[in-house]
Amino acid sequence: MSEQMIRVGITHGDINGIGYEVILKTFQDMRMAEMCIPVIYGSSKVAAYHRKALDLPAVNMNIITQAADAGVNRLNLINCVEDDIKVELMQSTPIAGQAAFKALEAAVKDLKEGAIDVLVTAPINKHNIQSESFHFPGHTEYLEQSCGEGRKALMILMSGNLRVALVTGHIPVSEIPAQVTKELIVSKLQIFNQSLKQDFALGRPRIAVLALNPHAGDDGLIGSEEEEIIKPAMAEAERRGVMSFGPFPADGFFGSRMYEQFDGVLAMYHDQGLAPFKALAMDNGVNYTAGLPIVRTSPAHGTAYDIAGKNLASEDSFRQAIYTALDIFRNRLRYKEATAHPLRKQYFEKGKDDEKLDLTQEEESVL
């Protein structure tokens, strides 16, 4: 049984936020530990602190030193930080940032070595985690460098059949127009298309592309990027086997629920895609890092310092992040098996059109 179960590495994120709250609430239902082998990278003492502060029921936790020792039907934990680490709920502290990175670093190491199968990350604070070892805008960029093997990552926010991917990610708004190039859009469309096939088991994905400017530029009146960059990029992607539509004005697209007609939506920048997504699916949304050899998901929300320690956080998004990681891992296995030995094309020599069949010899033999 344990050989067939997927090993899920879970990082505790910022210890002053709601990471432990959503983790502990998720695994209060021990059926979660029956569908996978969870391994938390964090601190047993910090976990106990949060459980007591939140007045949550006790969770049977198996303290281990390496992922290989993870037990079935229990919540496993590897201590990655010092025992005397200080928790300051609702506060952003350098110590919390260091603790978040130590857990992430340990989990990524095990992920690359195959000790765990997938990674689910609790929210971090992108400011306090910064150091000489972590100088990235977020998880996505860090994982691209540490696990990408030269591949480019694509951020996908998803809830059910709504999947929103981004051309540009965590960059200042002032830099967006210069970053949105034909080459980048083509690359993101190809990554998105491949992910929809192998990660979500969609045979012929339909991708909607959002415009950069209001009203899709109004034929150049409000901007020329749609005609000069986005449409040529879509045409090039089509030549490479990607089926895309648009570009659509973002406001009307979400307001009229046109996203329901597509398998994925490609937004030009962070808030263009994530603001409407979180308005529609904040409670159960999942952040998925596509395009990489590894599988990583996280809840769509942040550290939520404002409600940390108040027992107000919902675990729905975190639970869904685990479900999604398991589904994607299985879909990748099936896709790999299905495409491992593709049928070779067979060539047959066609006969001549004027060739006639001689039946006289057969008639003589019958007589």
N, C-alpha and C positions, 0 to 999 in steps of 0.2 A: 504493500500500500504506500509506504513512504517513498519508494522509488518513483511512483507515478505522480506523487504530489509535487506541486510547484513550490519552490523555496522563495519566499518573498522577503527581501531585505527592506526594512523600514527605518528611515532616519528620523530622529526625534525633532529636528528643526530647532527653532529658537525656544530655549527652555523657559523664557518668560512670557511666551504667548500661549496659544491654545493647542499646540501640537500634542502634548501628552493627554490633554482632555479628549481630543477626538480619537486618539489611538486607544486609550483605555475604554472609552464608550463603545468603540467599534468591537473590541474583543470581550466586552461583557457578555455578548452572545457567543458562547464557545463554539457554536456551529461554524463561525468564521475560521476557527483553527482546525476544523474538520475538512475544509476544502483546500487548504494550503498549509505550508509550514512557515509561520511567521517568525522572522528574526529581527528584533528591534536593536538598532545600534544607538546606544544612549547611556542612561545611567539608572540603575535600580533605585538608588536613593532619591533621585529627582522624580522618578515615576511615583515612588511612595509619597513624596511630598505633595505632588499634585493630587494624588488620590485622596489624601487626607484633607487637603484644602478644599477639594470639591465635594467631599463627603460621598465618594463613590463606593460601591461595593468592592470588596477585595477581589483581585484577579490572580489566579494561580500563575506565577511567573517562574520560568525555568532559567536560572542564571547559568550561562555557558561562557566559555573562553574562545570558542571558534564555531563558525557556522556548521561545520561538519558534525558537531555534537547536538545540533538542534533536534528536539524531540517532536514526535507526532502528537496531535491533539492537545497542544499546550502553547502558551505564549512564551517564546524564547527571547532572551535579552543578553546582549554582549555589552559589557561596560567599556565605554570609550573615553570617559573623562574622569577627573579626580573625584574622590569621594566627598571632599569638603567643598565642592563647587557651590557657589551662592546663587540661589534663585531669588529674583526680584520681579514678582509678577507685575505685568503692565508696563515694564520699563525696558528700554533698549540699552544694553550694557555690552562693553567689549568682551566680558567673560562669556556672555550668552552667544556672541558671535563665534568665539573660539570653540565653544562646545558644539555648536552647529557644524562647524567645519570638520572637527575631529570625527564626528559621527559620519559625515558625508564621505570623508576621505577613506575611512575604514570600510564602509559599505561599497564604495566604488572599487576598491582594491579586491574585495571578495567577488564582486560582480564580474570583473575582468578575468579573474582566475577561475570562474565557474563554481564558486562555493555557494552562490545564490543565483537564482534564475532571472529574477526581475527586481526592479528597484521602485519603491514608493516613498516619496519624500514629503515629510511634514514641512510647513512653511518656514522660511528663513527671513531674516531682516537683511535686505540687500546692502545696507550701510554698515551695520556692525560686524558683518562677516568678512569685510574687506581686510586683506593682509598681504604679505609678500607671497603667500601660497594661493590666495584666492583674490584675484583682481578682475572679476567678471561681473557683468550686470545682473547675473542670476544663474540658476541651475542649468538652464539650456546651454548657455555659452561654455560653462565649465565642463559639462558632459561632452559637448562637441569636441573640445580639445583633449580631454582625458580618455574618452572612449570612442571617438569618432573614426579613428583609423583613416583619416583623410576625408571622410564624408561630411556633408553639411547637415546641420540639424534644422528641423522645421517645427515651430511651436503650433500645436493644434489644441484648441479648446473645444471640448465636446460634451454633449449631453444627448443621449439617445441618437437620433439620426442627424442632429445639428452638429456639424463639425466646421469650425472656423480656424483657418490657418493664416499666418502672417508673412508678408513679404519682408518687412522690416520689423525688428523686435524692440528691444530696450535701448532706444537711441533718442536723443533730444528731437523734439518736433521740428526744430529749425534745420535739422540735417536730413529730414525725410525726402524732400524732392531730389536732392543729389544722389541719394541712395537707391531710389526707385529707377532702375535701369532695365532695359530689355533683357539683358543677360541674366540678371537676378530673378526677374519674373519667370523667365523660361525655366531656370533652375528650380525655383520653388514649385512651379506647376508640375514638373517632372517628379520631384520628391513626393509631393502631395498625391499625385496620381498613383505612384508605386505603393505608397502607404495605404491608400484606400483599397488597393488590390490585395496586398499581402497581409496587412494588419486588420482590415475590416471585411475581408472576403467579398469584395464587390468586383464583379467581372468587368464591367464597362462603366467606370465612374463618370459622373457628370459634375463638373466643377463650375461654379459661378464665380466670376471675377468682379470685384468692386472697383469703381473708378477712384481716382485720386482726388479729383476736384468736385465741388458741388455740381449737381445736375450733369455729371459726366462731362464737364467742360462746356456744355452748351455749344457744341460745334466750334470750339476754339474761343468763344467769347469769355469764358472764365478760366481757361487754361488749355494748353495744347498737349499735355502728357498722354491723354487718352488716345489721340490720333497718332502721335509721333512715337510713343513708347509702348503703351499697354496693348493696343490692337496688333501691332507688328509682333509683339512677344507672344500673344495668343495664337497668331497665325503660325509662328515658328514652332510653338509647342504642339499645335495640331499636326504639323508635318512629322513630329516625333511620336505621334500616337496618343496625344492628350486631347480629350474632348472637353473644351471649355466654352463658356457663354458669357456675354457681356461686352464691355464693362457696364455694370449697373450703378446708378447713383445709390450710395449706401443708405440714405434716409428712407427712401421709398422702398428699397429692397427689403429691409427689415420690417418697416411699417406695414407693408402689404403681405408679409409672411411668405414672400417668394422663395425664401430659403428652404421651404418644405418641398420644393420641386427639384432640389439638387442633393447630391451626396456630400458635397463639400463646398465651402465658401472661402475664397482667397481674398483677404483684406490687404490693403496697401501698407497700413501701419497699425501699431498697437491698439490705440484707443478706438480706431475706426471699427475694428473687429470685436474687441473685448468689452467695450462699453455696452453695446446692444446684447452681446452674449450673456454678460453677467446680469443684465436686467431680465433676461428671459430664463436663465438657468443657474443663478448663483448658488442655490442650495444644494444642487447635485451635480454641478459641473466638474469636469476633470481636465487637467492640463496634461497633455501627452507630448513627449519629445519624440517626434518622428524622424526618420531618415538615418538613424544610427544603428549599429549592429546590436545594441542593447535595448531593452524595454524599460522605460521609466515613465511613471505617472505621478501626479500629485493632485491634491484638492485644488479647486479653482480659487479658493480664498487665501488670504494672507495670515499674518501672525495674530491679527485681531487683538492687539493689546488692550483695547478699550473694554473687552469683556473677559479677559483672561482671569481665571480664578473665580469666576462668578457662576459657573455651571450653566452658562447660557449657550455655549457653542453647540451647533448641530454636527454630528458625525456623518451625516448622509454623504457629503462630498468625499470625505476620506474613504468611507466604505466603498463608494462607487469607484474610487481610484484603484482600489485593490481588485474589484471585479474586472475593471477594464484591463489592468495589467495581466490578469489571468487569461482573459479572452484573447488579447493580442498575442500572448505567448503561444497559445494553442493554435491560433490562426496562422502564425508564422510557421509552426511545425507542419501544418497541413499544406500550406503554400509551398514550402520547401520540398515536401514529398511529392506534391502534384507536378512540380516543375523540374524535378531532379533529372528525369530521363524523357525529355520531349521527343515526340515521334519525328523521325526523319522524313523528309520529303522523298517520295518515290517517283521515279521518272520511267515512263513507258514509251516505247517507240510505236508511234502510230502507223497503222497499215496504210497502203496506198489506196486512194479513193477509187482508182480504176481497176482494182484487183477483182477478178471474177473467179467463182468457184466452179471447177470442172467436175460434173457429176456423171459423165459418161462411163468412166471406169467402174464406178460403184454400181451402175445399172447393169453392166455386162457381168459383173460378178454375181449379182442376184439372179440373173437369168441362167 
